[in-house]
Amino acid sequence: MLTRIVLVGLICCSLASPARACGPGRGYGRRRPPGKLTPLAYKQYIPNVAEKTLGASGRYEGKITRNSERFKELTPNYNPDIIFKDEENTGADRLMTQRCKDKLNSLAISVMNQWPGVKLRVTEGWDEDGHHSEESLHYEGRAVDITTSDRDRSKYGMLARLAVEAGFDWVYYESKAHIHCSVKAENSVAAKSGGCFPASARVSLERGGTKSVKDLKPGDRVLAADDEGKLVYSDFLMFLDRAEATRRVFYVIETREPRRRLPLTAAHLLFAGEPEGTGPGQALPKATYASEVRAGQLVYITDGDGRRLRPARVEKVYLEEMAGTYAPLTVQGTLVVNQVLASCYAVVEQHALAHWAFAPVRMSYAAKSLFSPSGPLMSNSTVQENGVHWYSSALYQIGTWILDSAALHPLGMTLDSS
């Protein structure tokens, strides 16, 4: 059912007009502030879908502990305009993802503006002691339970509304004693842009040598793989996302024999797992999110002469902050980066479906190349501006809208919080 819903959304997106979504600005799916704020009713939640669905805060990605690699994803919040209950006296309630921190700080300002002399109060933040339900977003620092400093329960409905306006991805008037708020994962496409590689990542060119992904231009032919897992050279079309000045946390997938090191963001798809067949010509493993790749799984790398792919065991997966984020798209929908085969896509955990959704982009490129006097678009094309490409943004926004609408059906409604 989920696949069908996303499929319908992608079909709608492929028909969208570029003029309506092109360039900077608010774009699709953003909330427009109402003329008058309306308090949430008791037990109401916004958006009206389950917390861990794509249209809200997204799925659970695993518990963060002080000893885990992901602990660096959490940042302390020392905002003096926020009161932290911190009943454990460990400072845990102050730890949260940067996105959660940003939304909370914005909400603190709204609270003071709404009720002079009153501050925002956090009763529960990051949980390291297992006090919440299984797979709670509190374990990832992506959820907070809040009240006002005066604990006036008559204010809580409006407090929930203010949290919605502050940009929390899911707000639930869960209890008469508090409001529950959560945000999307820091590295998910749902949170910001999409699956990307850092500026330092390199690709192999048909004419020989390698090139940084940040320097790719339409018409460059880079090493990729076809549907059967055979290496081919494919035209680079565009960046699904491009951000020169950003620094992000990347999952680094490292193999040992031979040594390969591929950094990519959490929601990017990578062919990892066990092959679906045996012997020559076996099918590649199913594409999965980089955040789900584990040591011991297989990824596919190029051999010494770069003429064929071979499986290699993942030795370890760790996090590292790097500069720049670039999401290149090729005609083939795959790309060999740092000598490791990866998908060009993210968010939807189905490489084939994502590749189908970008068919209009490939057809547009083919048409331009066909009618261009010089043939295929050459590498001296205009450099693409920073930001998420309008087509990628439209696919995500309309797909999310379809999911949100479908989730309104009673059979699709499941509350999930705390």
C-alpha positions, 0 to 999 in steps of 0.5 A: 500500500505504501509503495502504491501511495508513493507511486501515485505521488511520484506520478503527480510530481512528474506532471508538475509544472517547473515554473511553480516550484522552481528557484528559491522561496517557500515552495510546496508544503510549507505552512502559511501562518493563519490570521488567528492562532487556534489552540489544539484540542486535547489529544489532537496531533498535527500533522494528522498522521502517525509520528513515525511516518514520512509525513511527520517525524519519520521512522525510528533510527535507533537508540543513541547512548553516550558510548555510541558513535551517534552521540556526536549527533546530539548537542546541548541546549543552554538557552536561558529562556528555557527551563529544563526539569532535568530530574535525573540531574545528568543534563540529559534533557538538554541534549538533542539534535540540532534540528530539535534545538532550533525548533525549541529555541524558536518556540521559546521566543514565541512563548515569551511573546505570547505570555510575557514573564512566562518561559518554556519548560522541558520536562523530558528530552533525550532519554538514556535510561529507557523510561519511554516506550520501545522505539521512542524518538526520545532515545534519539534526542528528537523528541521533547515533552513541554509545558509552560513555566507557570504550569498553567494547563489552560495554556497548553492548547495554545502552547501546542499551536505555537509548537506547530508554528515553530516548525516541529514536525509532529506536535501532540497534545498528549496529556493534560500535563504536557505537550509532546513534540518531535522532529525529523532525523537530522540527516534524512531527506525529510529533514532537509535535502537528501542523500549526498556525498561530500565535496571530497568524494571522487568519480571516474571519468570515461576520458580517464582520471578522476574528478571531484563530485563538486566539479561535475558538469552536465555531459561529463561521462562517469563510471556507473553500473547498469541494471545487471551490475555491469560497469558502464559510463553514464552521462551526468545530468544534474545535482539533485542537491548542491550545497558548497558551504554546508558541513554535515555528518556522513556515514562512512562505509569502509571495506578492508580487502581491498580498502575502500572508504565511501562517505554518504548521508544517512538517507542515501541508498547504497547497494549493500547486503547479500547478493540475491544469486550466486556465481557470475552475473549475480544480482546486486543486493537490494539498495538500502539506506546508508544508516542501515548498513552494518559491518559484515555486509557486502558492498560492490567495488571496482577491481584494480583495473576498474573494468568490473565490480566485485563484492567486498565486506564492510569492515566498519561504519562510522560517522564523520563531519565533512564539508559540502553536500552534493547529490549527482544524478546520472542517466543510469541512476547509479554512480561509482564514488570512491570506487564503490557503487551507489545509487543516485537516490535517497528517501524512498527505499526502492531504487527502481521506483526512484529511478522511474520517477526521474524518467522525465528528467532523463527524457528532457536531457535526451531531447535537448541532446538530440536537438543540440547542434553539438550533440550531447550537452557539453561539460562547459554548461552553466554551473548549477546553483546551490540548493535542492533541485526543483524537481526533487523538491516537488517529488518529495513535497507532493509525495508527502502530501499524498501520504498525509492524505492517505493516513487520514483514513481510519485504517491507516491511523496509529498513534505513536509517541512518548 
